Amino acid sequence: MSSSPPALSRLLGDAPVVRRSGEWWLTTPALSVRLDDPAFTVGLDRFAADFADAQQAVAALHSRRSPA
């Protein structure tokens, strides 16, 4: 457990998880707990990839709508 995630971590939207140094962590304002369940972390990896794709799609839509 650690008291706070490092600055170079990647949050997953509003979910209380962060990927740090190749590992997933469940986070709260008070502590972080490393997630060890392979099935759960594979699911988080897939969700993170889908989330990144969705963010890129939204950014592309916004750029098309912005006046040149």
PASE-261141 format. One line per field, with one value per atom (N, C-alpha, C, O): residue number from 1; atom name; x, y, z. Coordinates in Angstrom, 3 decimals, padded with zeros to 6 digits. Layout:
<sites>
seq (NUM,...) .
atom (CA,...) .
u (X,...) .
v (Y,...) .
w (Z,...) .
</sites>
This chain:
<sites>
seq (1,1,1,1,2,2,2,2,3,3,3,3,4,4,4,4,5,5,5,5,6,6,6,6,7,7,7,7,8,8,8,8,9,9,9,9,10,10,10,10,11,11,11,11,12,12,12,12,13,13,13,13,14,14,14,14,15,15,15,15,16,16,16,16,17,17,17,17,18,18,18,18,19,19,19,19,20,20,20,20,21,21,21,21,22,22,22,22,23,23,23,23,24,24,24,24,25,25,25,25,26,26,26,26,27,27,27,27,28,28,28,28,29,29,29,29,30,30,30,30,31,31,31,31,32,32,32,32,33,33,33,33,34,34,34,34,35,35,35,35,36,36,36,36,37,37,37,37,38,38,38,38,39,39,39,39,40,40,40,40,41,41,41,41,42,42,42,42,43,43,43,43,44,44,44,44,45,45,45,45,46,46,46,46,47,47,47,47,48,48,48,48,49,49,49,49,50,50,50,50,51,51,51,51,52,52,52,52,53,53,53,53,54,54,54,54,55,55,55,55,56,56,56,56,57,57,57,57,58,58,58,58,59,59,59,59,60,60,60,60,61,61,61,61,62,62,62,62,63,63,63,63,64,64,64,64,65,65,65,65,66,66,66,66,67,67,67,67,68,68,68,68) .
atom (N,CA,C,O,N,CA,C,O,N,CA,C,O,N,CA,C,O,N,CA,C,O,N,CA,C,O,N,CA,C,O,N,CA,C,O,N,CA,C,O,N,CA,C,O,N,CA,C,O,N,CA,C,O,N,CA,C,O,N,CA,C,O,N,CA,C,O,N,CA,C,O,N,CA,C,O,N,CA,C,O,N,CA,C,O,N,CA,C,O,N,CA,C,O,N,CA,C,O,N,CA,C,O,N,CA,C,O,N,CA,C,O,N,CA,C,O,N,CA,C,O,N,CA,C,O,N,CA,C,O,N,CA,C,O,N,CA,C,O,N,CA,C,O,N,CA,C,O,N,CA,C,O,N,CA,C,O,N,CA,C,O,N,CA,C,O,N,CA,C,O,N,CA,C,O,N,CA,C,O,N,CA,C,O,N,CA,C,O,N,CA,C,O,N,CA,C,O,N,CA,C,O,N,CA,C,O,N,CA,C,O,N,CA,C,O,N,CA,C,O,N,CA,C,O,N,CA,C,O,N,CA,C,O,N,CA,C,O,N,CA,C,O,N,CA,C,O,N,CA,C,O,N,CA,C,O,N,CA,C,O,N,CA,C,O,N,CA,C,O,N,CA,C,O,N,CA,C,O,N,CA,C,O,N,CA,C,O,N,CA,C,O,N,CA,C,O,N,CA,C,O,N,CA,C,O) .
u (000.838,000.000,000.877,001.983,000.376,001.090,000.106,-001.100,000.619,-000.279,-000.807,-001.905,-000.052,-000.545,000.187,001.361,-000.522,000.121,001.120,000.948,002.160,003.118,002.524,001.492,003.164,002.658,002.577,001.742,003.404,003.436,002.493,002.804,001.365,000.390,-000.712,-000.865,-001.477,-002.541,-003.879,-004.113,-004.748,-006.081,-006.951,-006.702,-007.953,-008.874,-010.225,-011.119,-010.364,-011.607,-011.895,-011.016,-013.134,-013.532,-013.448,-013.829,-012.949,-012.853,-011.776,-010.779,-011.964,-010.977,-009.788,-009.335,-009.294,-008.129,-007.103,-007.434,-005.855,-004.767,-003.775,-003.544,-003.191,-002.156,-000.818,-000.576,000.028,001.300,002.374,002.246,003.427,004.548,004.075,004.591,003.094,002.609,001.669,001.305,001.267,000.347,-000.868,-000.781,-002.007,-003.240,-003.353,-003.025,-003.821,-004.015,-005.413,-005.877,-006.093,-007.349,-006.966,-006.175,-007.519,-007.097,-008.246,-009.400,-007.901,-008.800,-007.967,-006.750,-008.587,-007.777,-006.782,-005.769,-007.056,-006.205,-005.129,-004.066,-005.383,-004.417,-004.618,-005.607,-003.666,-003.744,-003.458,-002.611,-004.178,-004.002,-003.751,-004.540,-002.650,-002.333,-003.319,-003.635,-003.807,-004.738,-003.949,-003.142,-004.186,-003.422,-004.199,-003.590,-005.506,-006.324,-006.111,-006.506,-005.490,-005.208,-006.455,-006.418,-007.545,-008.769,-009.284,-009.750,-009.203,-009.670,-008.758,-009.238,-007.440,-006.519,-006.573,-006.394,-006.816,-007.001,-008.245,-008.243,-009.294,-010.507,-010.240,-010.750,-009.449,-009.088,-008.262,-008.449,-007.347,-006.561,-007.470,-007.283,-008.445,-009.387,-010.220,-010.424,-010.694,-011.486,-010.647,-011.140,-009.385,-008.497,-008.290,-008.290,-008.117,-007.942,-009.214,-009.141,-010.376,-011.648,-011.852,-012.340,-011.479,-011.616,-010.736,-011.167,-009.510,-008.593,-009.145,-009.085,-009.682,-010.282,-011.459,-011.609,-012.286,-013.436,-012.978,-013.556,-011.952,-011.427,-010.913,-011.133,-010.236,-009.730,-010.878,-010.809,-011.926,-013.073,-013.773,-014.168,-013.927,-014.553,-013.687,-014.205,-012.379,-011.471,-011.563,-011.533,-011.674,-011.795,-013.099,-013.119,-014.176,-015.458,-015.378,-015.878,-014.750,-014.612,-013.763,-014.064,-012.715,-011.856,-012.586,-012.330,-013.484,-014.257,-015.277,-015.590,-015.800,-016.823,-016.238,-016.932,-014.978,-014.349,-014.147,-013.715,-014.466,-014.246,-012.760,-011.939,-012.424,-011.015,-010.460,-009.291) .
v (-001.180,000.000,001.235,001.226,002.300,003.562,004.674,004.510,005.801,006.875,007.677,008.228,007.763,008.495,008.027,007.660,008.042,007.622,008.669,009.855,008.253,009.217,010.069,009.717,011.182,012.112,011.484,011.905,010.502,009.915,008.724,007.779,008.748,007.671,008.094,009.276,007.111,007.396,006.980,005.799,007.949,007.659,007.125,007.405,006.370,005.795,006.488,005.980,007.643,008.399,008.762,009.238,008.535,008.808,007.569,007.609,006.463,005.218,005.353,006.045,004.712,004.827,003.882,003.246,003.802,002.969,003.789,004.766,003.370,004.029,002.964,001.980,003.165,002.250,002.940,004.049,002.270,002.865,001.796,000.718,002.094,001.153,-000.220,-001.246,-000.237,-001.488,-002.275,-003.401,-001.711,-002.398,-001.513,-000.285,-002.172,-001.459,-001.314,-002.231,-000.149,000.157,000.704,001.546,000.227,000.792,001.940,001.755,003.125,004.302,004.954,004.913,005.545,006.404,007.610,007.599,008.647,009.771,009.372,010.046,008.300,007.911,006.888,006.888,005.999,004.937,004.355,004.643,003.530,002.788,001.321,000.992,000.434,-001.009,-001.599,-001.378,-002.353,-002.984,-004.106,-004.896,-004.176,-005.219,-006.382,-006.199,-007.587,-008.769,-009.765,-010.660,-009.639,-010.609,-010.448,-009.430,-011.442,-011.309,-011.088,-010.297,-011.759,-011.586,-010.153,-009.576,-009.588,-008.225,-007.216,-006.266,-007.428,-006.477,-006.550,-005.530,-007.731,-007.846,-007.062,-006.377,-007.167,-006.391,-004.890,-004.130,-004.464,-003.050,-002.610,-001.504,-003.470,-003.146,-002.931,-001.983,-003.805,-003.673,-002.400,-001.676,-002.137,-000.933,000.312,001.270,000.308,001.453,001.685,002.829,000.613,000.747,001.310,002.196,000.801,001.311,002.768,003.564,003.122,004.481,005.432,006.528,005.011,005.833,006.015,007.112,004.942,005.039,006.013,006.805,005.953,006.856,008.303,009.197,008.542,009.904,010.442,011.610,009.609,010.036,010.334,011.291,009.522,009.741,011.055,011.804,011.332,012.588,013.777,014.787,013.662,014.744,014.988,016.135,013.922,014.069,014.772,015.618,014.431,015.107,016.587,017.431,016.898,018.300,019.078,020.234,018.459,019.168,019.413,020.417,018.519,018.723,019.830,020.533,019.996,021.010,022.391,023.394,022.457,023.751,024.519,023.959,025.830,026.642,026.765,026.899,026.718,026.768,028.160,028.380) .
w (000.000,000.000,000.000,000.540,-000.610,-000.570,-000.280,-000.459,000.164,000.564,-000.604,-000.519,-001.705,-002.863,-004.114,-004.054,-005.264,-006.498,-006.973,-006.692,-007.686,-008.207,-009.312,-009.883,-009.616,-010.616,-012.002,-012.802,-012.317,-013.648,-013.782,-014.506,-013.110,-013.222,-014.183,-014.492,-014.651,-015.600,-015.006,-014.747,-014.793,-014.286,-015.407,-016.580,-015.058,-016.033,-015.880,-015.203,-016.509,-016.411,-014.978,-014.259,-014.558,-013.177,-012.296,-011.127,-012.856,-012.087,-011.006,-011.213,-009.879,-008.793,-008.973,-008.022,-010.206,-010.508,-011.270,-011.941,-011.152,-011.853,-012.305,-011.601,-013.481,-013.959,-013.719,-014.196,-012.980,-012.566,-012.671,-012.091,-013.407,-013.582,-014.052,-013.609,-014.947,-015.506,-014.616,-014.955,-013.485,-012.559,-012.312,-012.334,-012.076,-011.741,-010.230,-009.477,-009.800,-008.380,-008.170,-008.939,-007.124,-006.665,-005.746,-004.821,-005.990,-005.229,-004.486,-004.914,-003.378,-002.604,-002.193,-002.374,-001.647,-001.179,-000.083,000.100,000.636,001.768,001.423,002.045,000.430,000.154,-001.228,-001.902,-001.644,-002.906,-002.622,-001.790,-003.326,-003.166,-004.547,-005.466,-004.706,-005.985,-006.259,-005.369,-007.500,-007.911,-008.492,-009.403,-007.961,-008.355,-009.215,-009.800,-009.310,-010.034,-011.545,-012.114,-012.204,-013.638,-014.488,-015.431,-014.179,-014.967,-014.846,-015.828,-013.667,-013.437,-014.141,-014.760,-014.042,-014.663,-016.187,-016.853,-016.752,-018.205,-018.620,-019.643,-017.828,-018.101,-018.034,-018.858,-017.063,-016.963,-018.167,-018.674,-018.631,-019.819,-021.028,-021.790,-021.197,-022.320,-022.185,-023.160,-020.978,-020.739,-021.016,-021.612,-020.589,-020.814,-022.315,-022.770,-023.077,-024.529,-025.166,-026.018,-024.760,-025.284,-024.895,-025.697,-023.661,-023.173,-023.992,-024.350,-024.284,-025.084,-026.501,-027.056,-027.083,-028.413,-028.418,-029.348,-027.388,-027.293,-027.150,-027.768,-026.346,-026.192,-027.525,-027.844,-028.301,-029.603,-030.567,-031.338,-030.525,-031.396,-031.048,-031.942,-029.769,-029.343,-029.755,-030.231,-029.576,-029.976,-031.482,-031.926,-032.264,-033.713,-034.078,-034.972,-033.395,-033.653,-033.310,-034.054,-032.188,-031.785,-032.788,-033.088,-033.303,-034.253,-035.575,-036.241,-035.960,-037.186,-037.021,-037.982,-035.817,-035.569,-035.330,-035.498,-034.943,-034.665,-035.950,-036.957,-035.914,-037.125,-037.435,-036.528,-038.697,-039.118,-039.030,-039.346) .
</sites>
